[in-house]
């Protein structure tokens, strides 16, 4: 995962957290739910990036094993 992706996912998660908090504070269930959804989406993106990184690392390790 690139550093830019990590920062973007963290920012989206933080924004979702703020939305959720504002929704709770103003008793706006729709805004609260939207904030929770934003956080879930950011978490899913991060998980997908982690899987891609793991697959790349596994491929690199396998390739390096054949070099020796």
N, CA and C of each residue as an Amber inpcrd file, in Angstrom:
protein
   204
   0.8590000  -1.1640000   0.0000000   0.0000000   0.0000000   0.0000000
   0.9030000   1.2230000   0.0000000   0.6100000   2.1510000  -0.8600000
   1.4170000   3.3590000  -0.8990000   1.0800000   4.2550000   0.2920000
   2.0000000   5.1050000   0.6110000   1.7840000   6.0200000   1.7320000
   0.5840000   6.9210000   1.4750000   0.3960000   7.3070000   0.2170000
  -0.7480000   8.1500000  -0.1370000  -2.0730000   7.4540000   0.1240000
  -2.1240000   6.1410000  -0.1870000  -3.3480000   5.3750000   0.0680000
  -3.6240000   5.2800000   1.5600000  -2.5690000   5.0650000   2.3360000
  -2.7290000   4.9680000   3.7890000  -3.2740000   6.2730000   4.3520000
  -2.7200000   7.3760000   3.8980000  -3.1580000   8.6920000   4.3800000
  -4.6050000   8.9510000   3.9690000  -4.9340000   8.6220000   2.7180000
  -6.2970000   8.8560000   2.2310000  -7.2980000   8.0020000   3.0120000
  -6.9740000   6.7300000   3.2450000  -7.8790000   5.8600000   3.9930000
  -8.0480000   6.3570000   5.4280000  -6.9590000   6.7960000   6.0400000
  -7.0410000   7.3170000   7.4110000  -7.8890000   8.5900000   7.4540000
  -7.7280000   9.4430000   6.4460000  -8.5120000  10.6870000   6.3930000
  -9.9960000  10.3850000   6.2080000 -10.3040000   9.4070000   5.3410000
 -11.7080000   9.0410000   5.1320000 -12.3120000   8.4540000   6.4100000
 -11.5240000   7.6500000   7.1110000 -12.0100000   7.0590000   8.3540000
 -12.2420000   8.1510000   9.4010000 -11.3170000   9.1050000   9.4900000
 -11.4580000  10.2000000  10.4500000 -12.6760000  11.0670000  10.1180000
 -12.8740000  11.3390000   8.8380000 -14.0280000  12.1440000   8.4280000
 -15.3290000  11.4210000   8.7770000 -15.3360000  10.1130000   8.5810000
 -16.5150000   9.3260000   8.9540000 -16.7700000   9.3690000  10.4420000
 -15.6960000   9.3350000  11.2180000 -15.8150000   9.4090000  12.6740000
 -16.3970000  10.7530000  13.0990000 -15.9560000  11.8270000  12.4530000
 -16.4790000  13.1640000  12.7500000 -17.9650000  13.2410000  12.3870000
 -18.3070000  12.7190000  11.2030000 -19.7120000  12.7210000  10.7840000
 -20.5740000  11.9670000  11.7870000 -20.0850000  10.8130000  12.2120000
 -20.8390000  10.0190000  13.1850000 -21.0350000  10.8080000  14.4770000
 -19.9780000  11.4650000  14.9420000 -20.0590000  12.2430000  16.1730000
 -21.0240000  13.4070000  16.0630000 -20.9790000  14.1020000  14.9260000
 -21.8970000  15.2190000  14.7150000 -23.3300000  14.7020000  14.6470000
 -23.5080000  13.5690000  13.9940000 -24.8390000  12.9780000  13.9140000
 -25.3830000  12.6270000  15.2940000 -24.5230000  12.0670000  16.1530000
 -24.9480000  11.7380000  17.5170000 -25.2790000  13.0110000  18.2950000
 -24.4080000  14.0090000  18.1620000 -24.5810000  15.2470000  18.9270000
 -25.8400000  16.0050000  18.5170000 -26.2060000  15.9200000  17.2510000
 -27.3720000  16.6540000  16.7620000 -28.6090000  15.7640000  16.6530000
 -28.4840000  14.5490000  17.1130000 -29.5750000  13.5690000  17.0700000
 -30.0590000  13.3480000  15.6340000 -29.0680000  13.3110000  14.7080000
 -29.3530000  13.1000000  13.2900000 -28.9040000  11.6830000  12.9410000
 -29.8490000  10.7520000  12.9660000 -29.5280000   9.3450000  12.7440000
 -28.9870000   9.0950000  11.3390000 -29.4540000   9.8450000  10.3650000
 -28.9950000   9.6620000   8.9870000 -27.5130000  10.0380000   8.8580000
 -27.1190000  11.1560000   9.4510000 -25.7230000  11.5870000   9.4080000
 -24.8340000  10.6150000  10.1890000 -25.3370000  10.1480000  11.3110000
 -24.5990000   9.1670000  12.1150000 -24.3550000   7.8890000  11.3030000
 -25.3820000   7.4070000  10.6340000 -25.2590000   6.1920000   9.8190000
 -24.3070000   6.4120000   8.6490000 -24.3770000   7.5950000   8.0600000
 -23.4800000   7.9260000   6.9450000 -22.0260000   7.9160000   7.4120000
 -21.7810000   8.4430000   8.6050000 -20.4300000   8.4290000   9.1620000
 -19.9270000   7.0170000   9.4040000 -20.7970000   6.1720000   9.9270000
 -20.4140000   4.7680000  10.1480000 -20.1030000   4.0840000   8.8220000
 -20.9000000   4.3860000   7.7940000 -20.6770000   3.7980000   6.4740000
 -19.3490000   4.2690000   5.8900000 -19.0430000   5.5490000   6.0440000
 -17.7700000   6.0780000   5.5450000 -16.5930000   5.3650000   6.2150000
 -16.7160000   5.1370000   7.5120000 -15.6500000   4.4450000   8.2380000
 -15.5010000   3.0090000   7.7500000 -16.6100000   2.3460000   7.5200000
 -16.5700000   0.9610000   7.0460000 -15.9440000   0.8780000   5.6570000
 -16.2980000   1.8120000   4.7930000 -15.7330000   1.8340000   3.4390000
 -14.2190000   2.0440000   3.4870000 -13.7700000   2.9680000   4.3250000
 -12.3330000   3.2220000   4.4450000 -11.6230000   1.9790000   4.9840000
 -12.2250000   1.3030000   5.9390000 -11.6350000   0.0830000   6.4770000
 -11.5550000  -1.0140000   5.4350000 -12.5910000  -1.1270000   4.6020000
 -12.5960000  -2.1390000   3.5410000 -11.5170000  -1.8460000   2.5010000
 -11.3600000  -0.5770000   2.1600000 -10.3030000  -0.2020000   1.2130000
  -8.9350000  -0.5650000   1.7730000  -8.7390000  -0.2690000   3.0550000
  -7.4640000  -0.5710000   3.6920000  -7.2150000  -2.0760000   3.7170000
  -8.2390000  -2.8540000   4.0060000  -8.0960000  -4.3120000   4.0160000
  -7.7330000  -4.8210000   2.6250000  -8.3580000  -4.2790000   1.5980000
  -8.0360000  -4.6610000   0.2200000  -6.6030000  -4.3390000  -0.1330000
  -6.1410000  -3.1790000   0.2870000  -4.7480000  -2.8030000   0.0370000
  -3.7970000  -3.7440000   0.7740000  -4.1590000  -4.1370000   1.9880000
  -3.3160000  -5.0610000   2.7560000  -3.2150000  -6.4150000   2.0560000
  -4.3190000  -6.8830000   1.4770000  -4.3100000  -8.1610000   0.7490000
  -3.3980000  -8.0440000  -0.4710000  -3.5060000  -6.9300000  -1.1980000
  -2.6410000  -6.7400000  -2.3650000  -1.1750000  -6.7230000  -1.9560000
  -0.8660000  -6.0530000  -0.8460000   0.5140000  -6.0120000  -0.3660000
   1.0050000  -7.4030000   0.0040000   0.1720000  -8.1780000   0.6810000
   0.5580000  -9.5300000   1.0830000   0.8050000 -10.4110000  -0.1370000
  -0.0360000 -10.2940000  -1.1470000   0.1370000 -11.0850000  -2.3630000
   1.4240000 -10.6880000  -3.0800000   1.7050000  -9.3970000  -3.1310000
   2.9360000  -8.9300000  -3.7720000   4.1520000  -9.4540000  -3.0200000
   4.1140000  -9.3690000  -1.6880000   5.2430000  -9.8470000  -0.8910000
   5.4420000 -11.3450000  -1.0620000   4.3550000 -12.1000000  -1.1160000
   4.4530000 -13.5470000  -1.3070000   5.0620000 -13.8530000  -2.6710000
   4.6280000 -13.1330000  -3.6860000   5.1840000 -13.3220000  -5.0260000
   6.6520000 -12.9640000  -5.0790000   7.0160000 -11.8840000  -4.4230000
   8.4260000 -11.4810000  -4.3730000   9.2700000 -12.5370000  -3.6720000
   8.7660000 -13.0770000  -2.5660000   9.5000000 -14.1010000  -1.8270000
   9.6700000 -15.3620000  -2.6650000   8.6380000 -15.7360000  -3.3580000
   8.6950000 -16.9200000  -4.2200000   9.7070000 -16.7120000  -5.3400000
   9.6550000 -15.5540000  -5.9760000  10.5830000 -15.2370000  -7.0520000
  12.0140000 -15.2390000  -6.5430000  12.2390000 -14.6450000  -5.3730000
  13.5820000 -14.5950000  -4.7950000  14.0770000 -15.9930000  -4.4440000
  13.1750000 -16.8690000  -4.0620000  13.5650000 -18.2490000  -3.7320000
  14.0970000 -18.9900000  -4.9280000  13.6090000 -18.6640000  -6.1240000
  14.0810000 -19.3310000  -7.3360000  15.3950000 -18.7510000  -7.8420000
  15.7540000 -17.5670000  -7.3660000  17.0120000 -16.9520000  -7.8030000
  18.2200000 -17.6870000  -7.2310000  18.0590000 -18.2260000  -6.0200000
  19.2010000 -18.8610000  -5.3410000  19.5790000 -20.1410000  -5.9360000
